[in-house]
Amino acid sequence: MRRPNREISIFTLSALDVLAMSAGVFVLLLVMLMPYHRKVLDAHAAIDAVRIAEADTIARVQTLEDLATLYRAEAESAEAEAVDVLQSAASLEQAAAEQQRQARQSKAREERQGDIETPLIEAIDLIFVIDTTASMEPVLREVARSLRGIVRVLEAMVPSVRIGVVAYRDRDTGLPPITTLPPTPTDQRLAQIIAFVESLASSPVGSRTVDEDVYLGLTSATSLPLRTEAKQAIIVIGDAEAHPHEQAQALFRAQTFVRGHDNRSISTLFVTTPSSLMHGNVARAFFVALANAGGGAFNDHAGSMIEGVLLSVFVE
């Protein structure tokens, strides 16, 4: 007969006990690691905040750098304008000194022949006739930049100044051939005048001929409402001559405009551009002839725009 097993087992472990123990250990570990988990989340949030702040700072620095570049460009432009004005003022002072010398000589002669009063310029209507074909893009920018300086000098010498603009392009481009700003007082609407000139853009379409519609621009300028008591000065600025079949008409138009009027003149400012150089600057002779026909002054655009314009107005 087999004896029953009477061995006593002290430790017994069921599957439920194992599961409960594992769960307890997991909870314990979770409780122990929770603070560290929160710290990691907080660290990630802090890193993200630093990254956002860094990106914002970089954007602000870039904005400040862009503003600094803009202000430097404006300062350089203002400095260049000031230099142009000073140079023009010096040239005008020399011209004025020469005119005063001639006036003194003339006055001495007049005193010997009888008292004759020397007229003064009380008002001026200055009309720019500007070629806006594709080759003139740099010149248009320079005219816009120099216009304020031109007006400052004019207003210092003449009590009443009006400025008008006739912008022309060749008719074969299919674009409007004429854009006009009528004579406008500089003391009231200088900003409007400058904005108009700045809005002028060279033609995006090149013309099929080397010559341009100078005659059309000149005709429009001489038809503007100018003050009879004012000095009426028209300045044609361009790099190409009128169409061959219109050159004689342009010269005759200039002669007719100034004939019998001592207060009228048509001057020309010929500008050298890559396009004009390509054709040997042959248009220069036409601009000389046009100035002669209009009783004005011819100038090459060799110096500053301010100087060229003012010499065309006051030195004939």
C-alpha positions as a Markdown table, in Angstrom:
| # | Residue | x | y | z |
|---|---|---|---|---|
| 1 | Met | 0.0 | 0.0 | 0.0 |
| 2 | Arg | 1.4 | 3.4 | -1.2 |
| 3 | Arg | 1.8 | 6.0 | 1.4 |
| 4 | Pro | 0.2 | 9.3 | 0.7 |
| 5 | Asn | 2.5 | 12.4 | 0.0 |
| 6 | Arg | 2.5 | 14.4 | 3.1 |
| 7 | Glu | 5.1 | 16.9 | 2.0 |
| 8 | Ile | 4.1 | 20.5 | 2.9 |
| 9 | Ser | 4.7 | 23.2 | 0.2 |
| 10 | Ile | 5.4 | 26.6 | 1.8 |
| 11 | Phe | 5.3 | 28.7 | -1.5 |
| 12 | Thr | 2.5 | 28.5 | -4.0 |
| 13 | Leu | 2.1 | 30.9 | -6.9 |
| 14 | Ser | -0.9 | 30.9 | -9.2 |
| 15 | Ala | -1.2 | 32.6 | -12.6 |
| 16 | Leu | -3.5 | 35.2 | -11.1 |
| 17 | Asp | -0.9 | 36.0 | -8.5 |
| 18 | Val | 1.8 | 36.5 | -11.2 |
| 19 | Leu | -0.5 | 38.8 | -13.1 |
| 20 | Ala | -1.3 | 40.9 | -10.1 |
| 21 | Met | 2.3 | 41.2 | -9.2 |
| 22 | Ser | 3.3 | 42.2 | -12.7 |
| 23 | Ala | 0.6 | 44.9 | -12.7 |
| 24 | Gly | 1.8 | 46.2 | -9.4 |
| 25 | Val | 5.4 | 46.4 | -10.6 |
| 26 | Phe | 4.2 | 48.3 | -13.8 |
| 27 | Val | 2.2 | 50.7 | -11.7 |
| 28 | Leu | 5.2 | 51.2 | -9.4 |
| 29 | Leu | 7.5 | 51.8 | -12.3 |
| 30 | Leu | 5.0 | 54.2 | -13.9 |
| 31 | Val | 4.7 | 56.2 | -10.7 |
| 32 | Met | 8.5 | 56.3 | -10.3 |
| 33 | Leu | 9.1 | 57.4 | -14.0 |
| 34 | Met | 6.2 | 59.9 | -14.3 |
| 35 | Pro | 8.2 | 63.0 | -13.1 |
| 36 | Tyr | 10.9 | 62.2 | -15.6 |
| 37 | His | 8.4 | 61.9 | -18.4 |
| 38 | Arg | 6.9 | 65.3 | -17.5 |
| 39 | Lys | 10.4 | 66.8 | -17.5 |
| 40 | Val | 11.0 | 65.4 | -21.0 |
| 41 | Leu | 7.8 | 66.9 | -22.3 |
| 42 | Asp | 8.6 | 70.2 | -20.7 |
| 43 | Ala | 12.0 | 70.2 | -22.2 |
| 44 | His | 10.6 | 69.5 | -25.7 |
| 45 | Ala | 8.1 | 72.4 | -25.2 |
| 46 | Ala | 10.9 | 74.7 | -24.1 |
| 47 | Ile | 13.1 | 73.7 | -27.1 |
| 48 | Asp | 10.1 | 74.4 | -29.5 |
| 49 | Ala | 9.6 | 77.8 | -27.8 |
| 50 | Val | 13.3 | 78.6 | -28.2 |
| 51 | Arg | 13.2 | 77.6 | -31.9 |
| 52 | Ile | 10.2 | 79.8 | -32.5 |
| 53 | Ala | 11.8 | 82.7 | -30.7 |
| 54 | Glu | 15.0 | 82.2 | -32.7 |
| 55 | Ala | 13.1 | 82.2 | -36.0 |
| 56 | Asp | 11.3 | 85.3 | -35.0 |
| 57 | Thr | 14.6 | 87.0 | -34.1 |
| 58 | Ile | 16.2 | 86.0 | -37.4 |
| 59 | Ala | 13.1 | 87.4 | -39.3 |
| 60 | Arg | 13.4 | 90.7 | -37.3 |
| 61 | Val | 17.1 | 90.9 | -38.0 |
| 62 | Gln | 16.5 | 90.3 | -41.7 |
| 63 | Thr | 13.9 | 93.0 | -41.7 |
| 64 | Leu | 16.3 | 95.4 | -40.0 |
| 65 | Glu | 19.0 | 94.6 | -42.5 |
| 66 | Asp | 16.6 | 95.2 | -45.4 |
| 67 | Leu | 15.6 | 98.5 | -43.9 |
| 68 | Ala | 19.2 | 99.4 | -43.3 |
| 69 | Thr | 20.0 | 98.6 | -47.0 |
| 70 | Leu | 17.0 | 100.7 | -48.1 |
| 71 | Tyr | 18.0 | 103.7 | -46.0 |
| 72 | Arg | 21.6 | 103.4 | -47.2 |
| 73 | Ala | 20.4 | 103.4 | -50.8 |
| 74 | Glu | 18.2 | 106.4 | -50.1 |
| 75 | Ala | 21.0 | 108.2 | -48.4 |
| 76 | Glu | 23.4 | 107.5 | -51.3 |
| 77 | Ser | 20.8 | 108.8 | -53.7 |
| 78 | Ala | 20.2 | 111.9 | -51.7 |
| 79 | Glu | 24.0 | 112.5 | -51.5 |
| 80 | Ala | 24.3 | 112.0 | -55.2 |
| 81 | Glu | 21.5 | 114.5 | -55.8 |
| 82 | Ala | 23.1 | 117.0 | -53.4 |
| 83 | Val | 26.4 | 116.7 | -55.4 |
| 84 | Asp | 24.5 | 117.2 | -58.6 |
| 85 | Val | 22.8 | 120.2 | -57.2 |
| 86 | Leu | 26.0 | 121.7 | -55.9 |
| 87 | Gln | 27.7 | 121.1 | -59.3 |
| 88 | Ser | 24.8 | 122.6 | -61.1 |
| 89 | Ala | 24.8 | 125.6 | -58.7 |
| 90 | Ala | 28.5 | 126.2 | -59.4 |
| 91 | Ser | 27.9 | 126.0 | -63.1 |
| 92 | Leu | 25.0 | 128.4 | -62.9 |
| 93 | Glu | 27.0 | 130.7 | -60.7 |
| 94 | Gln | 29.7 | 130.8 | -63.3 |
| 95 | Ala | 27.1 | 131.4 | -66.0 |
| 96 | Ala | 25.4 | 134.0 | -63.9 |
| 97 | Ala | 28.7 | 135.8 | -63.3 |
| 98 | Glu | 29.3 | 135.8 | -67.0 |
| 99 | Gln | 25.8 | 137.1 | -67.7 |
| 100 | Gln | 26.2 | 139.8 | -65.0 |
| 101 | Arg | 29.5 | 140.9 | -66.6 |
| 102 | Gln | 27.8 | 141.0 | -70.0 |
| 103 | Ala | 24.8 | 142.8 | -68.4 |
| 104 | Arg | 27.1 | 145.4 | -66.9 |
| 105 | Gln | 28.8 | 146.0 | -70.3 |
| 106 | Ser | 25.4 | 146.1 | -71.9 |
| 107 | Lys | 24.1 | 148.5 | -69.3 |
| 108 | Ala | 27.1 | 150.8 | -69.8 |
| 109 | Arg | 26.4 | 150.8 | -73.5 |
| 110 | Glu | 22.7 | 151.5 | -72.9 |
| 111 | Glu | 23.5 | 154.3 | -70.5 |
| 112 | Arg | 25.4 | 155.9 | -73.2 |
| 113 | Gln | 22.5 | 155.4 | -75.7 |
| 114 | Gly | 19.7 | 156.0 | -73.2 |
| 115 | Asp | 18.1 | 154.1 | -70.3 |
| 116 | Ile | 16.7 | 150.8 | -71.2 |
| 117 | Glu | 15.3 | 148.5 | -68.5 |
| 118 | Thr | 16.6 | 144.9 | -68.5 |
| 119 | Pro | 13.8 | 142.4 | -68.2 |
| 120 | Leu | 13.8 | 139.8 | -65.5 |
| 121 | Ile | 12.3 | 136.3 | -65.6 |
| 122 | Glu | 9.3 | 136.3 | -63.3 |
| 123 | Ala | 7.8 | 133.0 | -64.5 |
| 124 | Ile | 8.8 | 130.0 | -66.5 |
| 125 | Asp | 6.9 | 127.1 | -68.1 |
| 126 | Leu | 9.4 | 124.3 | -68.6 |
| 127 | Ile | 8.2 | 121.4 | -70.8 |
| 128 | Phe | 10.1 | 118.1 | -71.1 |
| 129 | Val | 9.7 | 116.2 | -74.3 |
| 130 | Ile | 11.1 | 112.8 | -73.5 |
| 131 | Asp | 11.7 | 109.7 | -75.7 |
| 132 | Thr | 10.3 | 106.7 | -73.8 |
| 133 | Thr | 11.3 | 104.0 | -76.3 |
| 134 | Ala | 13.1 | 100.9 | -75.0 |
| 135 | Ser | 16.6 | 102.2 | -75.2 |
| 136 | Met | 15.8 | 105.1 | -72.8 |
| 137 | Glu | 15.1 | 103.2 | -69.6 |
| 138 | Pro | 18.2 | 104.4 | -67.7 |
| 139 | Val | 17.6 | 108.0 | -68.8 |
| 140 | Leu | 14.0 | 107.9 | -67.6 |
| 141 | Arg | 15.2 | 106.8 | -64.1 |
| 142 | Glu | 17.8 | 109.6 | -64.0 |
| 143 | Val | 15.2 | 112.3 | -65.0 |
| 144 | Ala | 13.0 | 111.1 | -62.2 |
| 145 | Arg | 15.9 | 111.2 | -59.7 |
| 146 | Ser | 17.1 | 114.6 | -60.8 |
| 147 | Leu | 13.7 | 116.4 | -61.1 |
| 148 | Arg | 13.5 | 117.5 | -57.5 |
| 149 | Gly | 17.0 | 119.1 | -57.7 |
| 150 | Ile | 16.1 | 120.8 | -61.0 |
| 151 | Val | 12.9 | 122.3 | -59.4 |
| 152 | Arg | 14.8 | 123.5 | -56.3 |
| 153 | Val | 17.3 | 125.5 | -58.4 |
| 154 | Leu | 14.6 | 126.9 | -60.6 |
| 155 | Glu | 12.4 | 128.0 | -57.7 |
| 156 | Ala | 15.5 | 129.7 | -56.1 |
| 157 | Met | 15.8 | 131.8 | -59.3 |
| 158 | Val | 12.3 | 132.2 | -60.6 |
| 159 | Pro | 9.2 | 133.2 | -58.6 |
| 160 | Ser | 6.7 | 131.0 | -60.5 |
| 161 | Val | 7.6 | 127.7 | -62.1 |
| 162 | Arg | 5.4 | 125.2 | -63.9 |
| 163 | Ile | 6.6 | 121.9 | -65.4 |
| 164 | Gly | 4.9 | 119.8 | -68.1 |
| 165 | Val | 5.9 | 116.5 | -69.6 |
| 166 | Val | 5.3 | 115.0 | -73.1 |
| 167 | Ala | 6.4 | 111.4 | -73.3 |
| 168 | Tyr | 6.5 | 109.9 | -76.7 |
| 169 | Arg | 7.2 | 106.5 | -78.2 |
| 170 | Asp | 7.1 | 105.2 | -81.8 |
| 171 | Arg | 3.7 | 104.6 | -83.3 |
| 172 | Asp | 4.7 | 101.3 | -84.8 |
| 173 | Thr | 4.9 | 99.7 | -81.3 |
| 174 | Gly | 1.1 | 99.6 | -81.2 |
| 175 | Leu | 1.2 | 101.4 | -77.8 |
| 176 | Pro | -0.3 | 104.9 | -77.1 |
| 177 | Pro | 2.3 | 107.2 | -78.7 |
| 178 | Ile | 1.8 | 110.2 | -76.4 |
| 179 | Thr | 1.4 | 110.5 | -72.6 |
| 180 | Thr | 1.1 | 114.1 | -71.4 |
| 181 | Leu | 1.2 | 116.0 | -68.1 |
| 182 | Pro | 0.1 | 119.6 | -68.7 |
| 183 | Pro | 2.0 | 122.5 | -67.2 |
| 184 | Thr | 1.7 | 122.1 | -63.4 |
| 185 | Pro | 2.8 | 124.5 | -60.6 |
| 186 | Thr | 5.8 | 123.1 | -58.7 |
| 187 | Asp | 5.0 | 125.0 | -55.5 |
| 188 | Gln | 1.7 | 123.2 | -55.1 |
| 189 | Arg | 2.0 | 119.8 | -57.0 |
| 190 | Leu | 5.7 | 118.9 | -57.1 |
| 191 | Ala | 4.9 | 115.4 | -55.7 |
| 192 | Gln | 2.4 | 114.9 | -58.5 |
| 193 | Ile | 4.9 | 115.9 | -61.1 |
| 194 | Ile | 7.6 | 113.6 | -59.7 |
| 195 | Ala | 5.1 | 110.7 | -59.4 |
| 196 | Phe | 4.1 | 111.2 | -63.1 |
| 197 | Val | 7.8 | 111.1 | -64.3 |
| 198 | Glu | 8.5 | 108.1 | -62.1 |
| 199 | Ser | 5.5 | 106.3 | -63.6 |
| 200 | Leu | 6.9 | 106.6 | -67.1 |
| 201 | Ala | 8.2 | 103.3 | -68.3 |
| 202 | Ser | 10.2 | 102.6 | -71.4 |
| 203 | Ser | 8.3 | 100.8 | -74.2 |
| 204 | Pro | 8.4 | 97.0 | -73.7 |
| 205 | Val | 8.0 | 96.7 | -77.5 |
| 206 | Gly | 10.9 | 97.8 | -79.7 |
| 207 | Ser | 10.2 | 99.9 | -82.7 |
| 208 | Arg | 11.0 | 98.6 | -86.2 |
| 209 | Thr | 13.0 | 101.7 | -87.1 |
| 210 | Val | 16.0 | 103.4 | -85.7 |
| 211 | Asp | 14.4 | 106.9 | -85.9 |
| 212 | Glu | 11.5 | 107.8 | -83.6 |
| 213 | Asp | 8.4 | 110.0 | -83.4 |
| 214 | Val | 10.2 | 113.2 | -82.3 |
| 215 | Tyr | 7.9 | 115.3 | -84.4 |
| 216 | Leu | 4.8 | 114.0 | -82.7 |
| 217 | Gly | 6.2 | 114.8 | -79.3 |
| 218 | Leu | 7.3 | 118.3 | -80.4 |
| 219 | Thr | 3.9 | 119.0 | -81.9 |
| 220 | Ser | 2.2 | 118.0 | -78.7 |
| 221 | Ala | 4.5 | 120.1 | -76.6 |
| 222 | Thr | 4.1 | 123.3 | -78.7 |
| 223 | Ser | 0.3 | 122.9 | -78.4 |
| 224 | Leu | 0.2 | 122.9 | -74.6 |
| 225 | Pro | -1.4 | 125.9 | -72.9 |
| 226 | Leu | 1.6 | 128.0 | -71.9 |
| 227 | Arg | 1.5 | 131.4 | -70.1 |
| 228 | Thr | 2.1 | 134.3 | -72.5 |
| 229 | Glu | 4.0 | 136.3 | -69.8 |
| 230 | Ala | 6.3 | 133.4 | -68.8 |
| 231 | Lys | 9.5 | 132.2 | -70.3 |
| 232 | Gln | 8.5 | 129.2 | -72.4 |
| 233 | Ala | 11.3 | 126.6 | -72.5 |
| 234 | Ile | 10.9 | 123.2 | -74.2 |
| 235 | Ile | 13.7 | 120.6 | -73.8 |
| 236 | Val | 13.7 | 117.6 | -76.1 |
| 237 | Ile | 15.5 | 114.6 | -74.5 |
| 238 | Gly | 16.3 | 111.6 | -76.7 |
| 239 | Asp | 18.8 | 109.3 | -78.4 |
| 240 | Ala | 17.2 | 109.0 | -81.9 |
| 241 | Glu | 16.3 | 111.5 | -84.6 |
| 242 | Ala | 12.9 | 112.1 | -86.1 |
| 243 | His | 11.7 | 109.9 | -89.0 |
| 244 | Pro | 13.4 | 111.1 | -92.2 |
| 245 | His | 10.1 | 112.3 | -93.8 |
| 246 | Glu | 9.3 | 114.4 | -90.7 |
| 247 | Gln | 12.6 | 116.0 | -89.9 |
| 248 | Ala | 12.0 | 119.1 | -92.1 |
| 249 | Gln | 8.6 | 119.4 | -90.5 |
| 250 | Ala | 10.1 | 119.2 | -87.0 |
| 251 | Leu | 12.6 | 121.9 | -87.8 |
| 252 | Phe | 9.9 | 124.1 | -89.3 |
| 253 | Arg | 7.7 | 123.5 | -86.3 |
| 254 | Ala | 10.4 | 124.7 | -84.0 |
| 255 | Gln | 11.1 | 127.8 | -86.1 |
| 256 | Thr | 7.4 | 128.7 | -86.2 |
| 257 | Phe | 7.0 | 128.3 | -82.4 |
| 258 | Val | 9.8 | 130.7 | -81.5 |
| 259 | Arg | 9.4 | 133.2 | -84.4 |
| 260 | Gly | 8.5 | 136.6 | -83.0 |
| 261 | His | 8.6 | 135.4 | -79.4 |
| 262 | Asp | 11.7 | 136.4 | -77.4 |
| 263 | Asn | 10.5 | 134.4 | -74.4 |
| 264 | Arg | 10.3 | 131.1 | -76.3 |
| 265 | Ser | 13.1 | 128.5 | -76.9 |
| 266 | Ile | 13.5 | 124.9 | -77.8 |
| 267 | Ser | 16.6 | 123.2 | -76.5 |
| 268 | Thr | 17.8 | 119.7 | -77.0 |
| 269 | Leu | 19.6 | 117.2 | -74.7 |
| 270 | Phe | 21.1 | 114.3 | -76.7 |
| 271 | Val | 21.8 | 111.2 | -74.7 |
| 272 | Thr | 24.2 | 108.5 | -75.7 |
| 273 | Thr | 22.8 | 105.0 | -75.2 |
| 274 | Pro | 24.0 | 101.6 | -76.4 |
| 275 | Ser | 21.4 | 101.9 | -79.2 |
| 276 | Ser | 22.7 | 105.3 | -80.4 |
| 277 | Leu | 26.3 | 104.1 | -80.1 |
| 278 | Met | 25.4 | 101.1 | -82.3 |
| 279 | His | 24.4 | 103.5 | -85.0 |
| 280 | Gly | 27.3 | 105.9 | -84.6 |
| 281 | Asn | 25.3 | 108.6 | -82.8 |
| 282 | Val | 24.1 | 109.8 | -86.2 |
| 283 | Ala | 21.1 | 111.4 | -84.4 |
| 284 | Arg | 23.3 | 114.0 | -82.7 |
| 285 | Ala | 23.3 | 116.2 | -85.8 |
| 286 | Phe | 19.5 | 116.3 | -85.9 |
| 287 | Phe | 19.4 | 117.4 | -82.2 |
| 288 | Val | 21.9 | 120.2 | -83.0 |
| 289 | Ala | 19.8 | 121.3 | -85.9 |
| 290 | Leu | 16.6 | 121.2 | -83.8 |
| 291 | Ala | 18.2 | 123.4 | -81.1 |
| 292 | Asn | 19.4 | 125.9 | -83.7 |
| 293 | Ala | 15.9 | 126.0 | -85.2 |
| 294 | Gly | 14.3 | 126.6 | -81.8 |
| 295 | Gly | 16.7 | 129.3 | -80.8 |
| 296 | Gly | 17.8 | 127.2 | -77.8 |
| 297 | Ala | 20.9 | 125.4 | -76.5 |
| 298 | Phe | 22.2 | 121.9 | -77.5 |
| 299 | Asn | 23.8 | 119.8 | -74.8 |
| 300 | Asp | 25.3 | 116.3 | -74.8 |
| 301 | His | 24.4 | 114.3 | -71.8 |
| 302 | Ala | 28.0 | 114.1 | -70.6 |
| 303 | Gly | 27.5 | 115.5 | -67.1 |
| 304 | Ser | 24.6 | 115.5 | -64.7 |
| 305 | Met | 21.0 | 115.6 | -65.9 |
| 306 | Ile | 20.4 | 118.6 | -63.6 |
| 307 | Glu | 23.3 | 120.6 | -65.1 |
| 308 | Gly | 22.3 | 119.7 | -68.7 |
| 309 | Val | 18.7 | 120.9 | -68.1 |
| 310 | Leu | 19.5 | 124.1 | -66.3 |
| 311 | Leu | 22.1 | 125.1 | -68.8 |
| 312 | Ser | 19.5 | 124.5 | -71.6 |
| 313 | Val | 17.1 | 126.8 | -69.8 |
| 314 | Phe | 19.3 | 129.7 | -68.8 |
| 315 | Val | 22.3 | 129.6 | -71.1 |
| 316 | Glu | 21.3 | 130.1 | -74.7 |
